[in-house]
Amino acid sequence: MRLSTRGQYGLRAMCVLGIKYGEGNIPLRLIADQENISLQYLEQIFRQLRRAGLVESARGAKGGYHLARDPVDITVGDVVRTLEGPIAPVECLSGGEECSRQDECLTREAWYRLQQSMKEALDGITLGYLCRGKPADQRRDKEKKHESRR
């Protein structure tokens, strides 16, 4: 199973908001520039994140987006499910129609265990955890060191 760019970029953008949590609204253009993601693509991703209640938006001069909850209360699984759909390695576990071979399928147990492991892993990682290293702060520290050398 591979995540699409939608899931990858969405999680990266959510990390930017997680790092800046409590600082107010962050313009989408800033996120797009910082993460080198197309603004138009990011707008589509953020529509889904807003509908899911993971981010909130504001218009105007001080407009932009911010997390709807504390980063420690948002999991990677929340973001992935919102942008990618159900976490399921095979179609028969995605919650849609039941498979006609369900009762006789010898491989279903393997796929089910994989699904549970994936859910546990993704739901066990929060944005707060991912943002603890704060790469943006590290970049600022590097810039300060560079400026002090001048």
C-alpha positions as CSV (number, residue, x, y, z in Angstrom):
1,M,0.0,0.0,0.0
2,R,1.3,3.4,-0.9
3,L,0.0,6.8,0.1
4,S,-0.7,9.2,-2.6
5,T,0.8,12.7,-2.8
6,R,-2.5,13.9,-1.3
7,G,-1.8,12.1,1.9
8,Q,1.9,12.9,2.0
9,Y,1.5,16.6,1.3
10,G,-1.5,16.9,3.6
11,L,0.5,15.5,6.5
12,R,3.5,17.7,5.7
13,A,1.2,20.8,5.6
14,M,-0.5,19.7,8.9
15,C,3.0,19.5,10.5
16,V,3.6,23.1,9.5
17,L,0.4,24.1,11.3
18,G,1.4,21.9,14.2
19,I,4.8,23.7,14.5
20,K,3.0,27.1,14.4
21,Y,0.1,26.0,16.7
22,G,-1.1,28.9,18.8
23,E,0.5,31.6,16.5
24,G,-2.8,32.4,14.7
25,N,-3.7,31.8,11.1
26,I,-1.1,30.7,8.6
27,P,-1.6,31.6,5.0
28,L,-1.8,28.7,2.6
29,R,0.7,30.3,0.3
30,L,3.3,30.3,3.1
31,I,2.8,26.5,3.6
32,A,2.9,25.9,-0.2
33,D,6.2,27.9,-0.5
34,Q,7.8,26.3,2.5
35,E,6.9,22.7,1.5
36,N,7.2,23.2,-2.2
37,I,3.6,22.1,-2.9
38,S,1.4,23.6,-5.6
39,L,-1.0,26.1,-4.0
40,Q,-3.9,24.9,-6.1
41,Y,-3.3,21.3,-4.9
42,L,-3.0,22.4,-1.3
43,E,-6.3,24.3,-1.6
44,Q,-8.0,21.0,-2.6
45,I,-6.3,19.1,0.3
46,F,-7.3,21.8,2.8
47,R,-11.0,21.7,1.7
48,Q,-11.0,18.1,2.8
49,L,-9.2,18.8,6.0
50,R,-11.6,21.6,6.9
51,R,-14.7,19.5,6.1
52,A,-13.3,16.8,8.4
53,G,-12.9,19.3,11.2
54,L,-9.1,19.0,11.4
55,V,-8.4,22.6,10.4
56,E,-10.3,25.9,10.6
57,S,-10.0,28.9,8.2
58,A,-10.4,32.6,8.3
59,R,-10.6,35.1,5.5
60,G,-9.2,38.6,5.2
61,A,-5.9,40.3,5.9
62,K,-5.1,38.0,8.8
63,G,-6.6,35.0,7.2
64,G,-5.3,31.5,6.7
65,Y,-5.6,28.2,8.4
66,H,-4.9,26.8,11.9
67,L,-5.4,23.5,13.5
68,A,-8.9,22.9,15.0
69,R,-7.4,21.0,17.9
70,D,-4.1,20.7,19.8
71,P,-1.5,18.8,17.7
72,V,-1.3,16.1,20.4
73,D,-5.0,15.4,19.7
74,I,-4.6,14.8,16.0
75,T,-3.2,11.6,14.8
76,V,-1.5,10.7,11.5
77,G,-4.4,8.2,11.1
78,D,-6.9,11.1,11.3
79,V,-5.1,12.9,8.4
80,V,-4.6,9.8,6.3
81,R,-8.2,8.6,6.6
82,T,-9.4,12.1,5.7
83,L,-7.3,12.4,2.6
84,E,-6.9,8.7,1.5
85,G,-10.1,7.0,2.8
86,P,-10.2,3.9,4.9
87,I,-7.0,2.3,6.0
88,A,-7.2,-1.1,4.3
89,P,-4.6,-3.1,2.4
90,V,-7.2,-4.9,0.4
91,E,-10.7,-3.8,-0.9
92,C,-12.6,-6.4,1.1
93,L,-11.5,-4.7,4.4
94,S,-12.4,-1.1,3.3
95,G,-15.9,-1.2,4.8
96,G,-17.7,-1.4,1.4
97,E,-19.5,-4.5,0.1
98,E,-18.7,-7.8,1.8
99,C,-16.6,-10.2,-0.2
100,S,-18.5,-13.3,-1.4
101,R,-15.4,-15.4,-0.5
102,Q,-15.1,-14.0,3.1
103,D,-16.0,-17.2,4.9
104,E,-13.6,-19.4,2.8
105,C,-10.7,-16.9,2.2
106,L,-7.5,-18.3,3.5
107,T,-5.6,-14.9,3.2
108,R,-8.2,-12.7,4.9
109,E,-6.5,-13.2,8.3
110,A,-3.2,-11.9,7.0
111,W,-4.8,-8.8,5.5
112,Y,-6.8,-8.2,8.6
113,R,-3.7,-8.3,10.8
114,L,-1.9,-6.0,8.5
115,Q,-4.8,-3.6,8.6
116,Q,-4.8,-3.6,12.4
117,S,-1.1,-3.0,12.5
118,M,-1.4,-0.1,10.1
119,K,-4.2,1.5,12.1
120,E,-2.3,1.0,15.4
121,A,0.8,2.6,13.9
122,L,-0.9,5.6,12.3
123,D,-3.2,6.2,15.2
124,G,-0.3,6.0,17.6
125,I,1.6,8.9,16.1
126,T,0.3,12.4,16.8
127,L,1.1,15.7,15.0
128,G,2.5,16.8,18.4
129,Y,5.0,14.0,18.3
130,L,6.0,14.6,14.7
131,C,6.5,18.4,15.4
132,R,8.5,17.9,18.6
133,G,11.8,18.5,16.6
134,K,10.4,21.6,15.0
135,P,12.5,21.7,11.8
136,A,11.4,25.3,11.3
137,D,13.0,26.3,14.5
138,Q,16.1,24.4,13.5
139,R,16.2,26.3,10.2
140,R,15.9,29.6,12.1
141,D,18.8,28.5,14.4
142,K,20.9,27.8,11.3
143,E,20.1,31.2,9.9
144,K,21.0,32.9,13.1
145,K,24.4,31.1,13.2
146,H,25.0,32.0,9.6
147,E,24.1,35.7,10.3
148,S,26.4,35.8,13.4
149,R,29.4,34.6,11.2
150,R,29.1,37.7,9.0
